[in-house]
Amino acid sequence: MPHVLIIGGGIIGLSSAYYLQKAGHKVTLLDKGDLTDNCSSGNAGMIVPSHFIPLAAPGMIKQGIRWMFDSKSPFYVKPSLNPQLISWGLKFMKHANDKHVQNSAVPLRDLSLLSKKLYSTLGAETGIDFGLSDKGILMFYKTEQAAEEEAHLAHKAKELGLDMDVLTPEQCKALQPELNLDVLGAVHYRCDGHIYPNALIQGLIKYLQEHGVQIHWNQMVTRIERSGKKITKVFTGDKEWTADQYVIAGGSWSPAVAKMVDIKAPLMPGKGYSFMVPEPQNRMTIPALLAEARVAITPMNGHLRYGGTMELDKINNRINMKRVEGIVESVPKYFPDLHPQVPAVKDIWYGFRPASPDGLPYIGRSAKYDNLIVATGHGMMGLSLGPATGYLVNEVVSEKNTAINISAFSPDRF
């Protein structure tokens, strides 16, 4: 069996390592940090087959321009002459149309449903308790415009065979009687679910180490050597690593790695924020998405995790408190009894979602190299799509027919 070297220790890299190891491959994983700061650890933990609309969709350009002038808005692109951002933006505009949305729906649905199916068996296979819950997700809305948009989306979801229903406020209340609501209604995406991502990530790391996967922390890739159509060596400072097959799964850092082998993987890091608040009353039992505010709320381990925003900018360590305040202020507008306070800076998590310009991930073998697979660009759905991507990476490495058609996710499409 080929020896596989994975660059990146987020959920995509860990999932790839899991399915490769399970298939009998020798696996080495390198991560630039200590695996505690990956984007998956702090996200909302949602598994979302309902998210079959890519980020590049009609209306996003106009809405994004409006949001740029609101310091607390859920989406922000920092104006810049950065060539990477300009190139990404032009590609985004090219794909923000109905045809692209229509062409993307089935591939995204199939990838999500595969991932959900794999999540249902992952806990039993590994013994990891990551709090898998299959109660769905409620998309709440307050305005007639959002109600119309969500009803239209729900209709498309039904056409795709996804299990969902449009609920009145009374029906929403019946599902969670201890939770007071101030909404016009919600769409209940029963096809969705949620997990506790911290438990999953920590559990996977421990499981992989116990089953022979070599994980090396604080190994930033600095150079990649190639010969013809083969990657031959990867360097992290003065250390060198060799394998038969190589996987780039570095999230928002993937473009820098791909550039070392003259591959373009257009991505922008989309910074998101989250924080946890104790919730001993357990009033919310089904995760919530706030349609107008673009905020996610998930019950986790006796807490509620609040998360949101998408800041497209260079990777940086700044915390924009206005964005966090925007999350906090939106919550009681939907749930009058929930009043999270603006957290201290030390209690705010942030991470960078690797956003491709067309809103689809990159999954597959590079046409430029016979032994290089790319698995990145999952945007806000990395955790949701992690197991499916790892499963497909193993199939590609093993030269098997893939479980789903991955042509839409080709790493060479740009």
Sequence and secondary structure as in RCSB ss.txt:
>XXXX:A:sequence
MPHVLIIGGGIIGLSSAYYLQKAGHKVTLLDKGDLTDNCSSGNAGMIVPSHFIPLAAPGMIKQGIRWMFDSKSPF
YVKPSLNPQLISWGLKFMKHANDKHVQNSAVPLRDLSLLSKKLYSTLGAETGIDFGLSDKGILMFYKTEQAAEEE
AHLAHKAKELGLDMDVLTPEQCKALQPELNLDVLGAVHYRCDGHIYPNALIQGLIKYLQEHGVQIHWNQMVTRIE
RSGKKITKVFTGDKEWTADQYVIAGGSWSPAVAKMVDIKAPLMPGKGYSFMVPEPQNRMTIPALLAEARVAITPM
NGHLRYGGTMELDKINNRINMKRVEGIVESVPKYFPDLHPQVPAVKDIWYGFRPASPDGLPYIGRSAKYDNLIVA
TGHGMMGLSLGPATGYLVNEVVSEKNTAINISAFSPDRF
>XXXX:A:secstr
  EEEEE  SHHHHHHHHHHHHTT EEEEE SS SSS TTTTS  EE TT  S SS TTHHHHHHHHTT TT SE
EE     HHHHHHHHHHHHH SHHHHHHHHHHHHHHHHHHHHHHHHHHHHH      B S EEEEE SHHHHHHH
HHHHHHHHHTT  EEEE HHHHHHHSTTS    SEEEEETT EE  HHHHHHHHHHHHHHTT EEESS    EEE
EETTEEEEEEETTEEE  SEEEE  GGGHHHHHHTTT     EEEEEEEEEEE TT    S EEETTTTEEEEEE
TTEEEEEEEEEESSS     HHHHHHHHHHHHHH TT       GGG EEEEEEE TTS  EEEE SS TTEEEE
E BGGGHHHHHHHHHHHHHHHHTT   SS  GGG TT  
